[in-house]
Amino acid sequence: MVIVTKVGTPASGIERIEERIREEGLKPHRIEGSTLTVIGVIGSPTEEFREQMAVFSGVDRVLRIGRPYTLAGRGDGRTDTEFEVGSAQFGGPGVTMIAGPCTIESREQLFSTAKAVKAAGACVLRGGAFKPRTSPYSFQGMATEGLELLREASEEFSIPTITEVMEPGLVEQVSQFTDILQIGARNSQNFPLLREAGQSGLPVMVKRGPSSTIEEWLLSAEYVLAAGNPKVLLCERGIRTFETSTRATQDISAIAMAKRLSHLPVIVDPAHGTGKWYLVEAMTLAGVAAGADGAMLEVHPEPDHAICDGPQSLTFANFEQAMRRLRQMSDALGRPLREPALAAA
């Protein structure tokens, strides 16, 4: 942290600033220029202290030197995070695919999709039981019945699962039926939920909020890490911009930046990132090429009859094609596509 004083601040004002720094148990380091004085703050100042000094007498501005996400960020020789979720692995040199329906609609729909996506190469099954919808009159999900179907499909096809949890009070219940908790984009700054999910003991995927900066996204992940949970996935699912031709704007540069700033695995979600099924394959390839450790795609047996997000869902045939092309590109990049585990005999 660096404090830049106002031009013309007298020596007594500089000394008061330095004394305030010492009161916090920190050490000031004065650098005097021809017109102003800069004071370096040595130690670990709190966010509250930064805000206090920004309005302290004689201070022009306060500059942050370090990053606020100490656990999610790189540094101190920290290596890239890798972890296993059942038979699936995240991080490291391979690429891991997550696929399934946006919303669980029925046993037949979920089971047919689970069978198809695993056969095509998906290592994790996605499926929403609780759905945050913009309109209160839209389908909100099958709730507990959907969770039970998700667990049944996981056991039937020997594939780990991921599903969204929407509120702190549901974390314990949802954790009983899935292998990964998903924090949706709308809840990316629901801090009580992030803390509760972090304490669940399950891996947690943190989606980027529609208007979140990369720093805010990483700070959301910091809440989970600070709760003592090291198994965190970052998910770039598109941001809100002025563009109207797509549902959101898939921020491919954020994937590369997140990989530079953080040691956590990054997943690209091109279904929500574009809202158009015919753009999903291209954005999956682009995301992995930018460094994503995997992708999460929406797949439905009949997208034209889907209750939720049909326009961004792939058919089984389209998913198979996307996987073939992704496998070719991943091999060329030296980051092979991971294959799902075989079912137990």
C-alpha positions, 0 to 999 in steps of 0.5 A, a space after each residue: 500500500 502506498 499513500 500519496 500526500 496532497 501537494 503542499 502538505 506540511 511536515 506536521 501533516 506528514 508526521 501525523 500520517 506516519 503516526 497513524 500508520 504506526 498505530 496500526 502496527 505498520 511501518 511507514 517508509 517516506 519518499 520525498 519528491 520536489 512537490 509531494 511526499 509518498 509514504 510506503 506502508 510496510 506490513 499487511 494493512 486491512 481494507 478498513 485501514 485503506 478506506 480510513 486513510 483515503 479520507 485522512 487529512 493530507 492524503 490525496 489517494 491510496 494505491 494498492 500494491 498487493 492483491 486482495 485475494 491472497 488465497 485465490 491468487 498466485 504467489 509464494 511459489 504456489 502451484 496450480 491447484 489439481 484435485 479429483 472429484 470421484 473419477 473426474 480430475 480438474 487442473 493439470 495438463 488435461 481437459 475435463 468436460 461437464 455436460 448435461 441438461 440445464 434443468 432436470 425435467 424427468 427421469 427419462 430425460 436425465 438418464 438418456 442425457 447422462 448416457 449420451 454425454 458420458 458415451 461422448 466423453 463427459 466426465 461430470 454430469 450437470 443437472 439443475 434441481 433448483 433453478 433461479 429464473 428471472 421470472 417468478 412464473 417460470 419453471 423453478 426446478 424439480 427441487 428434492 425430486 430432481 436431486 434424487 434423480 441426479 444421485 440415481 443417475 450418478 450411481 447408474 452411470 458411474 459419473 460424478 455430478 454438479 448442481 446449483 445451490 441457491 441459498 445457505 439453508 439448502 447447502 446441507 440438503 443439496 450436498 447429500 445428493 451431488 459431488 460438486 456445488 455450483 454457485 450460480 452467476 446471480 449468487 456470485 456475491 451472495 457471501 453467506 452462501 459462499 461461506 456455507 458452501 465452503 464449509 460443506 466439504 464438497 468442491 465448489 464451482 464459482 461462476 462469474 457474475 454477469 457484471 463482475 470484474 475479474 477481481 470481484 470474481 476471484 474475491 468470490 472464490 476467496 470466500 470459499 477458500 477462506 472457509 477452509 475449502 481448497 477445491 474451487 473451480 472458477 467458471 467464466 459464463 459470459 458478462 453483460 455488455 452492450 451487445 444484444 446478438 448474444 445472451 451474454 458476451 463470452 469473455 475469452 480474455 478473462 480465462 487467460 487472465 484468470 489463469 495468470 492471476 490465479 492457481 485455480 482451475 478455470 471452466 468455460 460455460 459457452 451455453 450461457 456465454 452465448 445463449 446460441 447452440 450454434 456458437 457453443 462449439 466454437 466458444 468451447 474450442 476458443 475457451 480451451 485454447 485460451 487456457 480453460 481446464 474444461 468446459 460445461 455444456 448444456 445437452 438435451 434430447 430435444 432442445 425444441 421441447 426443453 423447459 429451460 434454455 433450449 436455444 443454447 442446448 446441444 442435441 446428442 449429435 451436436 455434442 458428439 461432434 463438438 467433443 470430436 473436434 475438441 479432442 482433436 484440438 486438445 491433442 494438438 495443444 498437448 492437453 488431452 481430453 480426459 475420458 470418463 471412468 468405465 462403469 463398475 462391472 
